[in-house]
Amino acid sequence: MNPQYFVEILSRAGDVLERHPVAALPIRIGRAYDNHIIVSDPHVAAHHARVDQAQNGGLILRDLDTRNGLVYKRKRLREVALDGDTIVRLGHTSLRVRARNHAVAAELADSTNHLWEGWLPAMIGLLLMAAQALFSQWLGQTQKVEPLTYLVQVATQLGILLLWSGAWALTNRLFSGQARFGRHVFIAAGGMVVSEAWYLVSIYLANAFSLEFFTRYNNHFDIAIFATMLFFHLATISPRHSKRIFLIMFLLALVGSCLSLVNNYQRHDRLVNELYMGEILPPSVRQSRDYSLDEFINSARKLQPKLDKTRTENMSENQGAGLLDVLPGQSSEN
Amino acid sequence: MSLIKTSTGGKGSFKNLSACASLVMLGLWFSASIAQPSTSTISESPDVSQSAAPPSSTAQTLYAAASKDLLQLRILLKNGRSQSSTGSGFLIGTGDLVVTNYHVVSRLALEPETYTGEYVDTDGRRGSIELIAVDVLRDLAVVRVDRHGHDFFKLPETLTQLHQGQNLYSLGNPLDLGFAISEGTYNGISSRGFSDQLMFTGALNPGMSGGPNITAQGEVAGVNVSHRRDGELVSFLVPAHYVQQLLDSAREQNQAPEDFKSIIGEQLLMHQQIMADHLLNEPLPSKTLGNYKIPVRESEQLRCWGSSDTNPKSTYTTHAIQCGMESVIYVSDNVRTGSLSFNHQLINSKENHALRFSRVASNFFRGQIWSYHKGEEHTGQQCTEEFITNGDLPLRAVLCATAYRKFEGLYNFTLLTITMNGELTALKSLYNIDGVSYENGLKIAQGFLQAVGHKTDADEPALITTPESNLNPATGDNEAGVEGSDSDNRARQTDIPQESTEVITE
């Protein structure tokens, strides 16, 4: 038998779920077992539709007087002319019919780095993460501790890394058939290392060149690093959509930054994260000049108008709160 | 500068007198049984009470005579008239003016739209009160009532001198339980506060504030104001001559001022000017801490304590000197001002790694200043931060200020600095300057910034290197039984936050 036609049952996303070769027209479609194509969908009639040769030589799908009929582009039709890309819905089942001479599109360029898979990136990711855990534990240590503490710290961080990467690998398997666990491990570990490195660099910039901007708004840089990490995770799952993913991540990062600004403004009446920079490096890293005492006092003098302006603000809304202070529970007996 | 001169007796007599000081409290309910001598109240020491004059008789006579002019003052919520706080007061001469503490009536001064006041006399009669004058620095106030005094409490032009050990009697209504008189002794002048206070070794309890303290002859010696929570029977009185000054100015004015906030603001501004001039008129004395020269100004008002942490498990050691005032100006329950405090912390690394030590130093530097912009009393902090040099040392400095919402022209300043001399030593300093004008705040901050530097040979070592000098005279008495080697440790432990030690007696 030499099939002339193929009936393809599609998922909602357009992927082919089943492909049925058919030798000749007409093709009967339905739930009953005397059809050519048997569809196991309770919303499909026993004898639902039939594919025939149209007068112009193409194919045509006809409804056999069923309850749910044929739907094409959201419209219910008695009959639908089929070219290879016409997707018709019967009940809950979408399908298309292609002849054997249907022309397919050219193949995609392979952008996946197949060498960077499996054990190599996984081991490098784990090593990076372990190094980062050891370094940050060592740097922040203020008490003499047992070596075991380091081990616990490393094990904890590696455990979290494996859980995180595992979740991504599972998602990857679900959507594109491969887990690509090793690459997810590498991406997550890379994100952590970049974040730690940026932290040190930002402190250096602030201390050496008075570029306190970088520490004042450090959470926005963290959001950017996190969004980049998510971008790589998602692009690993679906390399074809990397442009769209990039755009979505960019917008999400923007929203996250704005929310953090709004939150700071509401809670502290300022946009920056901290009242002042708390991270100090030895004076030997200082590259820019130190300011004089007079310059410092003069810049403090400029704060007075701001204070005087806010002094009388918000007072009216606080008057109401003042009354609450003296409810019976508060009144003392002395 | 005080009008009351006192003989400063020897330390031995001080101890004996305070040990012998007996306390007699006669409640209102006892006054009904005056006909029968109430020996039961003092029966624990019959040999003392029956030799010579019974100690209760003076208090008994005084209470009987004073009770007509003794009042309890109650602050009430206008809405519902439930009481929110109580204190005491007394009528002067034959007039209608009543002297009390500012802190008893502070709510009338600051929130007249929410609070009102009334008096209750020893017979339970009530009447309204009207606030006439306040002296927030000395914690005094004058109110007018709808009755006249019986000329018991008098303030003559020249006050008689008090002598240490002399019996004094405080009257008032402790804890709203009923009127009472408590006996104690006069023990000199305490200069720890902004203005002098009399030390009274006798019981003052909340509710007695604003009540009179009189001599056995019935002359007003002072006004009950506070007691030390960490001591026994260590109480304080506002000297009578300050009462005279306030009464004189109250009599001059015909009407009660409408807005007390601005009056209080002016008094605070005047006070801070005097304090700032005093602080700035000479260069700040300095001491050494490690290799640094640090500004440490010690005086009667500003007390310094040293402490150190040399935990063998830590990768660093710290040595600290903290200086602060023991008293603050009470403005309201939420606002106490006028205090100056600073602490210097020297952090030494035990290791040899600069980056790691910088993280330790950052831990000390971070999170030292808080800002709350929705506060009812203060604005949020406005800060400026920079790497500066004062000619001697490179410093990272943060200077923050908040404004008082209710008092124009008053600010709190916080100055935080850290300097790392070499890579393995850091000096962190935190200065709090409360209730000053903007200019004075900047000047004081500048003074502190100029005073810190490298140690030179001429500098006097700080407290921390000579721990035997930091014994607290106030606790020295309690430490008597402790061995010398232990005592400096004990002194450090008693160095609890200064604000909690003194209790205002409402």
Interface residues (C-beta under 8 A of the other chain):
Chain A: W138 L139 G140 Q141 T142 Q143 K144 N207 S210 E212 H268 D269 R270 L275 Y276 M277 G278 E279 I280 L281 P282 P283 S284 R286 S288 D290 Y291 S292 L293 E295 F296 I297 S299 A300 R301 K302 L303 Q304 K306 L307 D308 T310 R311 T312 N314 M315 N318 A321 G322 L323 V326 P328 Q330 S331 S332 E333 N334
Chain B: L77 S82 Q83 S84 S85 T86 E111 T114 L175 D176 P206 G207 K313 S314 T315 Y316 A354 L355 R356 F357 S358 R359 V360 A361 S362 N363 F365 R366 G367 I369 W370 S371 H373 K374 E376 T379 G380 Q381 Q382 C383 T384 E385 E386 F387 I388 T389 N390 G391 P394 R396 A397 V398 L399 C400 A401 T402 A403 Y404 R405 E408 Y411 L416 I418 T419 M420 E423 A426 Y438 L442 A445 Q446 L449 Q450 E506
